Amino acid sequence: MGLTPQETMVSMPSGAKEDGRPLFVVHPIEGVVTELEDLTSLLPFRVYGFQCTTDVPDDSVDSMASTYLKLMKDVKTTDTILLLGYSFGASVAFEMALRLEAEGRKVHLFLIDGSPDFVRKRTSLYRAKITDADESDAFSYYITLFKTIDHNEYQKIQQEFKALPDMEARLTHCAKKLEGEGDSEDDIKKAALTFYNKVLAAEKYYPSAVFTGKVLLLKADQNFVAAEKDYGLKKLCKEVPEVYTYKTTHKEIIKIPTVKKIVNRIINAINP
């Protein structure tokens, strides 16, 4: 199976009836929604996931939001729109929510361990600012999404990337390190490049308006990013965001057992 998804909007596992209310989910930085299936399978909604295929422009958060909003209009939604973003997807979901409000729609926004400020800070850690080989850190981190490596090995991989002359050489090295993870060398290189482009997109995204709808932030307490309690959402939202913290990590927050608590919070927020 390739690393780049083939469908941009997909139906996800859920506990909904066919005529159930829709909920839309935006992918993390990997570009796929598969790892969110533990969450969606417990939700009593028809769940649609947005994925970053080769048809999705990855030059900016705004471009991704525009693409996903066009597809969202294929699904009939008469109530308040339910929109969820995890990690990097929180930035894209936030921009989508602003656009929908500008069109006069009401949106209920659910952010799982992410916000525009938080994602910007997190992705900036993937790039070394002190050299012109700033994509080296991003590719080193990308490898950790597939392989478990210790600190020493991580530093060694960073130096390997930085010693290479250009982007193409680093992409080729990334494919070599991840041989067998994708369909081909080209598949891995494409996925690594779009990952890097999303890193850049997140770094330059600053919301252009204030969101007026309801926001629920569900966050992990074990995080290496220094952030405000509400991940900087207070200054971006008219209403005070509801914030719930869980004793878990950024990756484990969308897994059993924490995800069961998150699902209950989401359901209670929609049906108080």
C-alpha positions in Angstrom: 0.0 0.0 0.0 1.4 3.4 -1.0 2.1 6.2 1.5 0.1 8.7 -0.5 -3.7 8.2 -0.2 -5.7 7.8 -3.4 -9.0 9.4 -2.2 -9.3 12.9 -0.8 -12.6 12.5 1.0 -13.4 9.1 2.4 -16.2 7.5 4.6 -14.7 6.4 7.9 -15.8 3.7 10.3 -18.4 5.0 12.7 -21.4 3.9 14.8 -23.9 6.0 12.8 -27.0 5.0 10.9 -26.9 5.8 7.1 -29.0 8.9 7.7 -27.0 10.0 10.7 -25.6 13.5 11.1 -22.3 14.1 9.4 -19.0 15.0 11.1 -15.8 15.9 9.1 -12.3 15.0 10.1 -9.1 16.6 8.9 -5.9 14.5 8.7 -2.7 14.9 10.7 0.6 15.9 9.0 1.0 12.4 7.6 -1.9 13.2 5.3 -4.1 10.2 6.0 -6.9 9.6 8.4 -6.4 5.9 9.1 -5.0 6.3 12.5 -8.1 8.2 13.6 -10.3 5.1 13.1 -10.3 4.2 16.8 -11.9 7.5 17.4 -14.4 7.6 14.5 -15.6 4.1 15.0 -17.1 5.1 18.4 -18.8 8.3 17.2 -22.6 8.2 16.5 -22.2 10.2 13.3 -21.5 9.6 9.6 -17.8 10.5 9.5 -16.0 11.8 6.4 -12.2 12.1 6.5 -10.2 14.5 4.4 -6.8 13.2 3.1 -3.9 14.9 1.4 -3.7 13.2 -2.0 -1.6 14.4 -5.0 -4.7 16.4 -6.1 -4.5 18.5 -2.9 -2.2 21.6 -3.1 0.2 21.5 -0.1 1.7 24.9 -0.5 -0.5 26.5 2.2 -3.1 25.7 4.9 -5.4 28.0 3.0 -5.1 26.0 -0.2 -5.8 22.7 1.6 -8.8 24.3 3.4 -10.3 25.5 0.0 -9.9 22.0 -1.5 -11.6 20.2 1.4 -14.4 22.7 1.6 -15.3 22.1 -2.1 -15.7 18.4 -1.3 -17.6 19.0 1.9 -20.3 20.7 -0.2 -21.1 17.3 -1.7 -22.5 16.2 1.7 -25.8 17.7 2.7 -25.5 19.5 6.1 -28.4 21.4 7.4 -27.4 21.7 11.1 -24.4 23.2 12.7 -21.3 21.7 10.9 -19.3 19.4 13.1 -15.6 19.7 12.2 -12.7 17.9 13.9 -8.9 18.3 13.4 -6.1 16.3 15.0 -2.6 17.7 15.3 -1.6 19.5 12.0 -5.3 19.0 11.0 -6.3 21.4 13.7 -4.8 24.3 11.7 -6.6 23.2 8.5 -9.9 22.7 10.4 -9.6 26.1 12.0 -9.2 27.8 8.6 -12.1 25.7 7.2 -14.3 26.9 10.1 -13.4 30.5 9.5 -14.4 30.2 5.8 -17.7 28.4 6.7 -18.6 31.2 9.1 -17.8 33.8 6.5 -20.5 32.0 4.4 -23.0 32.3 7.2 -22.7 28.7 8.4 -22.5 27.7 12.1 -19.6 25.4 13.1 -18.8 23.4 16.2 -15.0 22.8 16.2 -13.2 19.9 17.9 -9.4 20.1 18.1 -7.4 17.1 19.3 -4.0 18.2 20.6 -3.6 21.0 18.1 -4.3 24.6 17.2 -2.7 27.1 14.8 -0.2 28.3 17.4 0.6 24.8 18.7 1.1 23.3 15.3 3.3 26.2 14.2 5.5 25.7 17.3 5.6 22.0 16.8 6.5 22.0 13.1 9.2 24.7 13.6 11.0 22.1 15.7 11.4 19.9 12.6 13.5 22.5 10.8 17.0 23.6 11.8 17.2 27.4 11.2 21.0 27.6 11.5 21.9 26.0 8.2 20.6 26.0 4.6 19.9 22.3 5.0 16.8 23.1 7.0 14.8 20.2 5.6 17.2 17.7 7.2 15.4 17.9 10.6 12.0 17.4 8.9 13.2 14.3 7.1 14.8 12.9 10.2 11.5 13.4 12.1 9.6 11.8 9.1 11.6 8.6 9.6 10.5 8.4 13.2 6.9 8.1 12.1 7.8 4.7 10.7 10.8 3.5 12.8 11.6 3.6 16.5 15.0 5.1 17.0 16.9 6.4 20.0 18.3 9.8 20.5 21.8 8.9 19.3 20.5 7.3 16.1 18.3 10.3 15.5 21.3 12.6 15.7 23.3 10.4 13.4 20.5 10.5 10.8 20.3 14.3 11.1 24.0 14.6 10.3 23.6 12.2 7.3 21.0 14.4 5.8 22.9 17.6 6.5 26.0 16.2 4.7 24.0 15.8 1.5 24.2 18.5 -1.2 20.6 19.2 -2.0 16.9 18.4 -1.6 16.9 15.6 -4.2 19.8 13.8 -2.5 18.0 14.1 0.8 14.8 12.7 -0.6 16.7 9.8 -2.1 18.4 9.1 1.2 15.0 9.3 3.0 13.6 6.7 0.6 16.6 4.4 1.2 16.1 4.7 5.0 12.4 3.8 4.6 12.8 1.1 2.0 9.8 -1.3 2.2 7.5 1.2 3.8 6.0 2.4 0.5 5.2 0.9 -2.9 8.4 2.3 -4.4 11.2 4.7 -4.0 9.2 7.3 -5.8 6.2 6.8 -3.5 8.3 7.4 -0.4 10.0 10.4 -2.0 6.6 12.0 -2.9 5.3 11.4 0.6 8.4 12.8 2.3 8.3 15.9 0.1 4.6 16.6 0.8 5.3 16.1 4.5 8.0 18.8 4.3 5.7 21.1 2.4 3.0 20.7 5.1 5.7 21.6 7.7 6.3 24.9 5.8 2.6 25.5 5.4 1.9 25.2 9.1 4.8 27.5 10.0 3.4 30.4 7.9 -0.3 29.9 8.8 -1.8 32.7 10.9 -5.6 32.9 11.0 -7.0 36.1 9.4 -10.2 36.3 11.5 -11.6 35.4 14.9 -13.7 32.2 15.2 -17.1 32.8 16.8 -18.5 29.3 17.2 -17.9 26.7 20.0 -14.5 25.2 20.4 -13.5 22.1 22.3 -9.8 21.4 22.8 -8.8 17.9 23.9 -5.1 17.8 24.7 -2.3 15.6 26.0 -0.3 16.6 29.1 2.9 14.9 27.9 4.2 17.2 25.3 7.6 18.6 24.3 6.1 21.9 22.9 5.9 24.8 25.3 2.4 26.1 24.9 -0.3 28.0 26.7 -3.0 26.1 28.5 -5.4 26.7 25.7 -2.8 26.4 23.0 -3.3 30.1 22.1 -6.9 29.6 21.2 -8.3 32.3 23.5 -6.9 35.1 21.2 -8.4 33.4 18.1 -11.9 32.7 19.4 -14.8 34.9 20.5 -16.0 32.2 22.9 -13.7 30.8 25.6 -12.7 27.4 24.4 -13.5 24.4 26.5 -10.2 22.6 27.4 -9.8 19.1 28.7 -6.4 17.5 29.4 -5.5 13.8 29.4 -2.6 12.0 30.9 -1.2 10.7 27.6 1.0 11.6 24.7 0.4 13.3 21.4 0.3 10.0 19.6 -1.6 8.0 22.2 -4.4 10.5 22.7 -6.2 9.1 19.7 -5.9 5.5 20.9 -7.7 3.3 23.3 -8.3 3.9 26.2 -8.1 7.8 26.1 -10.1 8.0 22.9 -13.2 6.6 24.7 -13.1 9.6 27.1 -12.6 12.0 24.2 -15.6 10.5 22.3 -17.8 11.1 25.4 -16.7 14.7 25.6 -17.5 15.2 22.0 -21.0 13.6 22.2 -21.8 15.6 25.4 -20.7 18.8 23.8 -23.0 18.3 20.8 -25.9 17.0 22.9 -25.6 18.8 26.3 
